[in-house]
Amino acid sequence: MYKILIRPVLFLFDPEAVHHFTFRAIKFFSRLGLGGIFRNIFVVDDPRLEREVFGVRFINPVGLAAGFDKDAKLYNEFSDFGFGFVEIGTVTPKPQSGNPKKRLFRLKDDKAIINRMGFNNKGVFEAVEQLKKRHRVIVGGNIGKNKVTPNEDALKDYLICFEALFEHVDYFVVNVSSPNTPGLRELQDREPLTNLLKKLKSQNKKLAKSTKRKEKPILLKIAPDLTDDQLLDIIEIVADTKIEGVIATNTTIERKDLKSHLTLSEEAGGLSGRPLTNRSTEVIRFLADNSRKAFPIIGVGGIHSEADALEKLEAGADLVQLYTGFIYEGPALIKKINKAILAKMD
């Protein structure tokens, strides 16, 4: 139904406008009490899907990637579509409008999206207010720095977000890999990244002690454009800083072998969707093999079918996340992936 009736209509309009319209529609239907109907259609309820990863228990291994529910508006409602967890953000300390519009583009011939949103969000403290309404779903907090904050002061921004969200999320994701904030990817270099992660780990211990809670898992989200040597550095950084895992991968700045119109495909920003499928899986496999599976990996990038998800799990991912595949394939994809995972167990 989604691909035949709903998607063709939505794809007639500007993608960012459609995003906001969809959020309003989901909220409206939820207020009408239709969440139970969505759950009956899309949720696969089977204890064999449960996973315990970095100390957190997930009801199933399929999550919604960061960037979709930036301001933590619909994380409860997205669980009605079958997601086992939702990652909110990227959030920054202060609200920011992001980059000038138009900044979101569909590459329909490639089943892809280019975005240069620029961490548009209402700020971490607005997200905290939204997260006080949480009642059932596992939530990850994806944190970043404000655009106006120079890299030498980036730590302060990450610490502000970390402290604000500590009591409201189940795990953290440190985002230094978005291509849409100038200079951000420079924080992936070994020295600044190691320093940032160690300071966050230290603050994690202090907050756990002062709040009498457990420390929260900290994950690093990396770009697909890293070289093998850089990926080996990531493995060593994870071991050195003792963070709990890696999310592989963010969007890419590569534009290889695209079918879409040249003008469209050359838009600046991060590319996600089908063109990223193979590269993200390669990164997952490289990290898993070269670390001897020393840490958990969440696989994201180009998952448009149950086969794509299974391939990432077999490559070494413990969990997977959807973003562009969810937009192109609809919520039925979540159900298909969970059923495919169960079928592999039979």
N, C-alpha and C positions, 0 to 999 in steps of 0.2 A: 504493500500500500504506500509506504513512504517513498520508495524509488519511482513508483508509477504515477502517483497522484500528487504527493506533497512536495517532493524535491523539485520537480519541473516548475512548479509555481514559485517556490522560494527563490530558485535560481534566476528568475526574471528580474530580480531586484538587487540593489546594492548589498553586498555581503555583510557590511557592518550594520546597516539598517535591519537586515533580516535577523542578524544575531540578537539585536535588542527586541525586535518583534517576537522572536521565538521565546525569549526569556519571559516577556509579558504574557504570552499565551500559556506557557507551562505553569506560571504562577496562577493564572486565572483558572485553568483546569484543576489545579491542585486545590484551590479554594472551593471549587464545586464538589470536592470530595472524590475526584476521579483517580487519585493516586493508587487506590486499591485495584482499580481496573488495570492500570498500567503494570502494577506488580504482578497481577495474574497473567498478563500477556508476556512480560519480558523477563521476570525473575526466575532463575533456575535455582531452586532451593534443594541443595544436596550437600550433606556434611563432607562428602569426599572432595568438594571444591575448596574447603577451608585450607588456608595456608598460615603458618606462623613464620614471619620474616622479620628480621631485626627486632624480635621481641614483641611484635604487634600481630594480633590475630585478625586475618582478613577472611570474610565469609566466602569470597571467591577472588581469583587473581587478576580480574579485569577492572582497571581503574580509568577514570577520566583525567587526562593530563592537564597540567597547569596551562593557563591562558584562556580557558573557556569560561570558567566561573571565577573571574579575577577578584571580585569583591565579596565572595562568599554569600551570594544571594540565593542560590538554588541547590546547594549541595545535598540537602535532605531530599528534594524532589528528584535529583538525578539518581539517587539510590533506587527510586521506583522503577527506573529503566533497566535495572539489573547490575549497575556498577557495584563492585565490591569496595571501592574507595574513591574519594574525590580529592584532587589536589587543587587548592585554591591559590590565587595569585597569578603572576608575581605581584607581591605587594611591596611598597616602599614606605619609608617613614612618613613622608608628606604626600598629600594628594598631588597627582600630576595628570595633565590632560593628554600626554603622549605626543606623538609626532603629528604634523599637519595631515588632514584628510586630503585626498583619498589614500588609504594606507592598508587596504585589505583587498586582495585580488584572487579571483578564482581562475585556475588554469584547467578548464573542464576537460580538454583533450588529454590532459596528463593526470586527471584525478588528483589535483594538487592545489595548494594555496600558497600565495606569497603574502607575508604580513610584515609590516614595519610599524607596528602599533606603538612601540616605545614605552612599555610599562605603564600604559594608561590605567590608573586605578584611583580609588578614593582615599587611599592611605591605610596604613595598618590598623589604626585605631577604629576606623569604620568597619574594617573586617572583623575586628574583635567583637564589636557590638552585634554583628550578624552571627558570629559563631556562638554567641550565648544562647542562640535558639536551637543549637544542635541537639538531636535526640536519637540518632541511630547509626549514622554512617561514619566509617573511619575517614578522617580528614588529614591531609598533609598540607603544610604551610610552605609555599615557595616564596623565598625572600630575595630582595635585590636592593640596589641603591638608587637614589634619585639621580636624575640626569645631571642636575647642577652640582652634584657632589663630586669633587675631584677624587681620582683613584686613591690618593694618599690619605683621604678621609673616609674611604669606603667602609672600613671596619665599623665606624660609628653607626652608619646606616644599618648594616647587618645586625649589629647588637641591639639597636632600638627595636627592630622587627622581631628579633629572636625573643627578647624579654617580653614584648607585648603579647606575643602569640603563645608563649611557653605553656600556659595553663589551658590553652584552647585547641591545640592540634595534637595529633598523635605522632607525627614525625615532621622533620624539617628538610627542606631542599634548598641548597645554596645555589643560586643561579648566577653564574659568571660567564654564561655561554650564549646569551642572546646577542644576535648581531645588530640589534636595533637601538642600543644605547651606546653612544660613542665611547670608545676606549674600554668598554666593559670586558671584552674578551682578553684584554691584557692581564686581567686578574687571574687568568688560567695559567700564567707562567708560574714556574715552580716556587720561587721565593714568596711572592705575594699571596699565592694560594695557600701554601703551607702555613704562613703566618695567620691568615684569615681563619682557616679551619681550626688551628690550635687555640686561638682566642675564643672561638665559639664553643669548642669543647670545654675549655676552662669555665666559661660562663654557664654552660650547661650544668656542670657540677655544682656551682654556687647556687643556681636557681633551684636545682633539685633538693639541695640541703635546706635552703630557706623556706621552700614550700612543702617540704616533706613529701615530695613526689619522686618518681623514678626519673632518671635522665631520659631525654627524648632522643630518639635516633636522628642522626644528621647524615644526609645524603648529599652528594655532589652531582649536579646536572652538567654534562659535558657536551661539547659540540661534536658533530660528526666529521668535522673538517680537520681534526687533529691527525698528525702523522703517527706512524707506529712508535717512533721514539717518544713523542709526547704522550702517547697512551701508556707506554712503559713508565714514564714519569708519574702519570696518574696512579698507576698501581703502587708505586713506591710512596706517593703522597698519602694514599689511603692507609697504607701500613704504618707510616710515620705518625700520622695525626690520629689514627685509630677511629676515624669516622666509620659509620655503619654500612655505607654502601654507595652505589653510583646509579644515576639514571642516564641511560644511553638510548637515544640522543636528543639533543635540541634540534632546531631547524638548521638548514645548510645554506651557505652562500654560493654553493656550486650551481651551475645552470647547464649541466650536460644532457644532451640528447633529448631535449624537450620538444614536444609536438606542437605546443601552443604558439600562437602568433608571436613573432620575434619581439615586437614592441611590448607586449604583455609580459613575456618571459624575462625581459631585461629590467623589469621593475626592481628597484632596490628593496632589500629586506630578506627575511628568512623564508626559505622554501620548505614546505612540509607536504606530506602525502606520498602517493605511489612512487615518485622518483627517489624517495629516501629509503624505500623498503630494504634494498640489498645492503646499502652502506651501514645503516643502523644495525642490521644483523651482523655484518662483518665486525663492527666495533664490539658488540656484545660477545661474540665468539672470541675475539682477540683478548679482551679483558678476562673472560672466564678461563681460557686456556693458559694464558701467560701468568695469571695469578694463582693457577691451580684452584680456582673457585674459592678464593680466600674471603670474598665478601659478596653480599647479595647484589643483584643487578635488577633494576626495573627497565624493561625494554619498551621503547616507544619510537615510532617513526615508520610511517607507511604501512600500518596494519589496516588492510581493507577486506580481509577475509579470515576465516578460521585457520586456513593454511598458513597465512602470514604470522598469526599469533603463535601457532604451534611451532613454526620454524624458529621464532625468537626464544621460546621456552626451551626448545631442544638445543639451541646455541648456547644456552647458559643463563637466560633470564629466569628470575624467580616469580616475577609479576610482570604484567604488561599494562600499557596505557594507550588509550585512543584519543585522538583529536580530529584530524582531518578525515580519517576513516569513518568516524561517527557522523560527520557532516555529510559525506557522500553516500554512506551505506545505511544510515539510520540506526535506531536503537536495536533493531533485530540482530545486528552484528554482535552485540554483547551476548545475547542468548545463544547464537550460533557458536561463538568461541567457547562458552562454558559447556555447551553440549558436546563439542568436539573434544574438549579435555576429558570429559567423562567417558566418551566413546573410546579414547585411547587407553582407559583403565580397564575396560571390559576384556 
